[in-house]
Amino acid sequence: MAVHDGHRARKKRQFREHGLEAFADHEALELLLYFAVPRVDTNPTAHRLLERFGSLSAVLSATPEELEAVEGIGENAATMLSLVLPVVRRAYLQSQRADVILSSIEQLGQYFCRLFFGERQEVFYEACLDAKGKLLRCLKLAEGSVDAVNVNVRCIAENALRYNASSVALAHNHPSGIALPSPDDNTTTLLAYEALRTVGITLADHIIVADNDFVSLRQNGLF
């Protein structure tokens, strides 16, 4: 067994016995890279990733192209690292389909902050809720560039009717890091409000998320 093979075996055993809490950020990256970079010491590469992007979350939020610019990162490693957060978000959505109550601004904000964690593109979601605020379905309506996304307001009402929603919560993120609503955000919200009102469904809120913070357009008095 090569020296690196022994080190890898020890690190894998350490994770299985003690979990990720026993690892520093660079060690967690080092372990991940084992599965895409065979028979190479991935510790220096893990350090280079953290130096380039500044944090573990920033590494996992980077695009494959950005990752491949780091020495030691090829196509396989870049693809694997960029896959981590989308898989986690999908698992999170699936785990939240039963008995999730989103009846307050704080509950909505926390739910969507977790959902948007690490998201680099602007994405728009619709959460369909029953009369008690229970989550019936959360749908991705659109995905755009870093700072723009187009939403079909008619689809919002159609989805709400399809899932027998009593109310709907909308949410999108601002990857720029500023949660303040734009004029387009306000216009889309008011159009959605009217489209839902015509079919007897309430717009509970429109949440804008940025950097783990959020703004409620209902709380802002828009509608």
C-alpha positions, 0 to 999 in steps of 0.5 A: 500500500502506498503512503497516500493510500494509508493516509486516505484509509485513516481519514476515511476511518476517522470520518466513519468513526467521528463524523465531519465535526472532527475535520477542519475545512481543508480536511473535509475538502481533502476527503471529498477529493479522494473520490475524484482524484486517485492516488494523489495527495489532495491536501495541497489542492484543498488548501489551494481551493480555500485560498482561492475562494476563501471558505468551504461554502464558496468552494462548493458554490463555485462553477466547474470552470472556476474550480478547474482554474485551480491547480490539481482540479480536473473535470471530474473533481470540478464536477463532483464539488459543484454537485454537492450543494445541488444534491443537498438542496434537492434532498432538503426539498424532499425532506420538507414535504411533510408537516412543514408549517410556514405560517409566519414571516420568520418561518418562511424566511428561515425555510427559504434561506436554507433552500437558497444556501450556496445558490449562485444563480437567481432562482424563483420558487413558489410554495403552495400552502394549505389553510393552516400554512402547511407546505403542500408543494414547493416548486422551482418556477424559473432559474436565470442568470446571476442577477435576473430571472423571468417568471410566468405569473399565470403559472403561479395561479395554475400551480396553486389551483393544481395543488389546492392551495389556500395561499402561496408564498413566493421567494427568490434570491439575490446572488449579489448579496443585497436583499432589497427589492427591485422595481421589477420584484415589486411589479412581479409581486403585484401581478402575482397578487392580482392573479391569485386574488382572481382565483380566490387564493391569497399571496402570503408573502414574497421573500427575497433572500441574500447572504442568509438574510431575507426581506419580506415584501408583505412586511414592507407593506407592498400588498 
